[in-house]
């Protein structure tokens, strides 16, 4: 069984009624990076980005952002 890390940004922004562009603004991350994370196109995840996203979305549990499938 192959495991894969999934970044759940699309679901998170949909649940909160904001856009990926708004998340980029709130987290002070380049929109292109947020889009790549949301589409699971990034191979490397920069932890400070995840921290900023968690702050912007008021998330305390990292499993809301990152899941192992």
C-alpha distances in whole Angstrom, upper triangle without the diagonal:
4,6,10,13,16,19,21,25,25,25,27,30,30,30,33,35,35,34,32,35,36,33,34,37,37,34,36,34,34,33,31,29,29,28,25,23,24,22,19,21,22,20,22,23,26,26,30,29,27,29,32,30,30,33,34,32,33,30,29,26,23,21,23,22,19,16,12,10
4,7,10,13,16,19,22,23,23,25,27,28,28,31,33,32,31,29,32,33,30,31,34,34,31,33,30,31,30,28,25,25,24,22,20,21,19,16,18,18,16,18,19,23,23,27,26,24,27,29,27,27,31,31,30,31,28,28,24,21,19,21,20,16,14,10,8
4,7,10,13,16,19,20,20,22,24,25,25,28,30,29,28,26,29,30,27,28,31,31,28,30,27,28,27,26,23,22,22,20,17,18,17,14,16,16,14,16,16,20,20,23,22,20,23,26,24,23,27,28,26,27,24,24,20,18,15,17,16,13,10,7,5
4,6,10,12,16,17,17,19,21,22,23,25,27,26,25,22,25,27,24,24,28,27,25,27,24,24,24,22,19,19,18,16,14,14,13,10,12,12,11,13,13,17,17,21,19,17,20,23,20,21,24,25,23,25,22,22,19,16,14,15,14,10,8,6,5
4,7,10,13,15,15,16,18,20,20,22,24,23,22,19,23,24,20,21,24,24,21,23,20,21,21,19,17,16,16,14,11,12,12,8,11,11,10,11,10,14,14,17,16,13,17,19,17,17,21,21,20,21,18,19,16,12,11,12,10,7,6,5,6
4,6,9,11,11,13,15,16,17,19,21,20,19,16,20,21,18,19,22,21,19,22,19,20,19,18,15,14,14,12,9,9,9,7,10,10,11,12,11,14,14,17,15,13,16,18,15,15,19,19,18,19,17,18,15,12,10,10,8,6,5,6,7
4,6,8,9,10,12,14,15,16,18,17,16,13,16,17,14,15,18,18,16,18,15,16,15,15,12,10,11,10,6,6,8,6,10,10,11,12,10,12,12,15,12,10,13,14,11,12,16,16,14,16,14,15,13,10,9,9,6,5,7,9,10
4,6,6,6,9,10,11,13,14,14,13,12,15,16,13,14,18,17,15,18,16,17,16,16,14,11,11,12,8,7,9,9,12,13,15,15,13,15,15,16,14,11,14,15,11,12,15,14,12,15,12,15,13,10,9,7,5,6,8,11,12
4,5,5,6,8,10,11,12,11,10,8,11,12,9,11,14,13,12,15,13,14,12,13,12,8,9,10,7,5,8,9,12,13,15,16,13,15,15,15,12,10,13,13,9,10,13,12,10,13,12,15,14,12,12,9,7,9,11,14,15
4,5,5,6,9,10,10,10,9,7,11,12,10,12,15,15,15,17,15,16,13,14,13,10,9,11,9,6,8,10,13,14,17,18,16,18,18,19,15,14,17,16,12,14,16,14,12,16,15,18,17,15,14,12,10,12,13,16,16
4,6,5,6,9,10,10,11,10,14,14,12,15,18,17,17,19,18,19,17,18,17,13,13,14,12,9,11,13,16,17,20,20,18,20,20,20,17,15,17,17,13,14,17,15,12,15,13,16,15,14,13,10,9,11,12,15,15
4,5,5,6,9,9,10,10,13,12,10,13,15,14,14,17,16,18,16,17,16,12,13,15,12,10,13,14,17,18,20,20,17,18,18,18,15,13,15,14,10,10,13,11,8,11,10,13,13,12,12,8,8,11,13,16,17
4,5,5,6,5,6,7,10,9,7,11,13,12,12,15,15,16,13,16,15,11,12,14,12,10,13,15,17,18,21,21,19,19,19,19,15,14,16,14,11,12,13,11,8,12,12,16,16,15,15,12,11,14,16,19,20
4,5,5,6,7,9,12,11,11,14,16,15,16,19,18,19,16,18,18,14,14,16,15,11,14,16,19,20,23,24,21,23,22,22,19,18,19,18,14,15,17,14,12,15,15,18,18,17,17,13,13,16,17,20,21
4,6,8,10,12,15,13,12,16,17,16,17,20,20,21,19,21,20,16,17,19,17,14,16,18,21,22,25,25,22,24,23,23,20,18,19,18,14,14,16,14,11,13,13,16,16,16,15,12,12,16,17,20,21
4,6,9,11,13,11,10,14,15,13,14,18,18,20,18,20,20,16,17,19,17,15,18,20,22,23,26,26,23,23,22,21,19,17,18,16,13,13,14,11,8,11,12,15,16,17,17,13,13,17,19,22,23
4,7,10,12,10,10,14,15,14,16,18,19,20,17,20,20,16,16,19,18,15,18,20,23,24,27,27,24,25,24,24,20,19,20,18,15,16,17,13,11,14,15,19,20,20,20,16,16,19,21,25,25
4,7,8,6,7,10,11,10,13,15,15,16,13,16,17,13,14,17,16,13,16,19,21,22,25,25,22,22,22,21,18,17,18,16,13,14,15,11,10,14,15,19,20,19,20,16,15,19,21,25,25
4,5,5,6,9,10,11,12,14,13,14,10,13,14,10,10,14,14,11,14,16,18,19,23,23,20,21,21,20,17,17,18,16,13,15,16,13,12,16,17,20,21,20,21,17,16,18,21,24,25
4,5,5,6,9,10,10,12,10,10,7,10,10,7,7,10,10,8,11,13,15,15,19,19,17,17,18,17,14,14,16,14,11,14,15,12,12,15,16,20,20,18,19,16,14,16,19,22,23
4,5,5,6,9,10,10,9,9,6,9,10,8,8,12,12,11,13,16,17,17,21,20,19,18,19,18,15,16,17,14,12,15,16,12,13,17,18,22,22,21,22,19,17,19,22,25,26
4,5,5,6,8,10,10,11,9,12,13,10,11,15,14,13,16,18,19,20,23,22,20,19,20,18,15,15,16,13,11,14,14,10,11,14,16,20,21,20,21,18,16,19,23,26,27
4,5,5,6,8,8,10,8,11,11,8,10,13,12,11,14,16,17,17,20,19,17,16,16,15,11,12,13,10,7,10,11,7,8,12,13,16,18,16,18,15,13,16,19,22,24
4,6,5,6,5,6,5,9,8,6,9,11,11,11,14,16,16,15,19,18,15,14,15,13,10,12,13,10,8,12,12,9,11,14,15,19,20,18,20,17,15,17,20,23,25
4,6,5,7,8,8,12,12,10,12,15,15,15,18,19,20,19,22,21,18,17,18,15,12,14,14,11,10,13,12,9,12,15,17,20,21,20,22,20,17,20,24,27,29
4,6,8,11,11,14,13,11,14,17,15,15,19,20,21,20,23,21,18,17,16,14,12,13,12,8,8,10,9,6,8,11,13,16,18,18,20,18,16,19,22,26,28
4,5,9,10,13,11,9,13,15,13,14,17,18,19,17,20,18,15,13,13,10,8,9,9,5,5,8,7,5,9,11,12,15,17,15,18,16,14,16,20,23,26
4,7,9,12,11,10,13,15,14,15,18,19,19,18,20,18,16,13,14,11,9,11,11,8,9,12,11,9,12,15,16,19,20,19,21,20,17,19,23,26,28
4,6,8,7,7,10,11,11,13,15,16,16,14,17,15,13,11,12,10,7,10,11,8,9,12,12,11,13,16,17,19,20,18,20,19,16,17,21,23,26
4,5,5,7,9,10,11,13,15,16,15,13,16,15,14,13,15,13,10,13,14,12,12,16,16,14,16,19,20,22,23,21,23,21,18,19,22,25,26
4,5,5,6,9,10,10,12,14,13,13,17,16,15,15,17,15,12,14,16,13,12,16,17,14,16,19,20,23,23,21,22,20,17,19,22,24,25
4,5,5,6,9,10,11,12,11,11,14,14,14,14,17,16,13,15,17,15,14,18,19,17,18,22,22,24,24,22,23,21,18,19,21,23,24
4,5,5,6,9,10,10,9,8,11,11,10,10,13,13,9,11,14,13,12,15,17,15,17,20,19,22,21,18,20,19,15,16,19,20,22
4,5,5,6,9,10,10,10,13,13,11,11,13,13,9,10,13,11,9,13,14,13,13,17,16,19,19,16,17,16,12,14,17,19,20
4,5,5,6,8,8,9,13,14,13,14,16,16,13,13,16,15,13,16,18,16,16,19,19,22,21,19,19,17,14,15,17,19,20
4,5,5,6,5,6,9,11,10,12,15,16,12,13,16,16,14,17,19,18,18,21,20,22,21,18,19,18,14,14,16,18,18
4,5,5,6,6,9,9,8,10,12,13,10,10,13,13,11,14,16,15,15,18,17,19,18,15,15,14,10,10,13,15,16
4,6,8,9,12,13,12,14,15,16,12,12,15,14,11,14,17,15,14,17,16,19,18,15,15,13,10,11,13,15,16
4,5,8,11,13,13,15,17,19,15,15,18,18,15,17,20,19,18,21,20,22,21,18,17,16,13,13,14,15,15
4,6,8,10,10,13,15,17,14,13,17,18,15,17,20,19,19,21,19,21,19,16,15,15,12,11,12,12,13
4,7,9,10,13,16,18,15,15,19,19,17,19,22,21,21,24,22,24,22,19,19,18,15,14,15,15,16
4,6,7,10,13,15,12,13,16,17,15,18,21,20,20,23,21,23,21,18,18,18,14,13,15,15,16
4,7,10,13,15,14,14,17,18,17,19,22,22,23,25,23,24,22,18,18,19,16,13,15,14,15
4,6,9,12,11,12,15,16,16,17,20,21,21,23,21,22,20,16,17,18,15,13,15,15,17
4,6,9,8,8,11,12,12,14,16,17,18,19,17,18,17,13,14,15,12,10,13,14,16
4,6,5,7,9,10,11,13,15,16,17,18,17,18,17,14,16,17,13,12,16,17,20
4,5,5,6,9,10,11,12,14,15,16,14,14,14,11,14,15,12,11,15,16,19
4,5,5,6,9,10,10,12,14,15,14,14,15,12,16,16,13,14,17,19,23
4,5,5,6,9,10,10,12,14,13,14,15,12,15,15,11,12,16,18,21
4,5,5,6,9,10,10,12,10,11,11,8,11,11,8,9,13,15,18
4,5,5,6,9,10,10,9,10,11,9,12,12,10,12,15,18,21
4,5,5,6,9,10,10,12,13,12,15,14,11,14,17,20,23
4,5,5,6,8,8,11,12,10,13,11,9,11,15,18,21
4,6,5,6,5,7,8,8,11,9,8,11,14,18,20
4,6,5,6,8,11,11,14,13,12,15,18,21,24
4,6,8,11,13,13,16,13,12,15,19,22,25
4,6,9,11,11,13,10,10,14,17,20,22
4,7,10,11,13,11,11,15,18,21,24
4,6,7,9,7,8,12,14,18,20
4,6,9,8,10,12,14,18,21
4,5,6,8,9,11,14,17
4,5,5,6,8,11,15
4,5,5,6,9,12
4,6,7,11,13
4,7,10,13
4,7,10
4,6
4
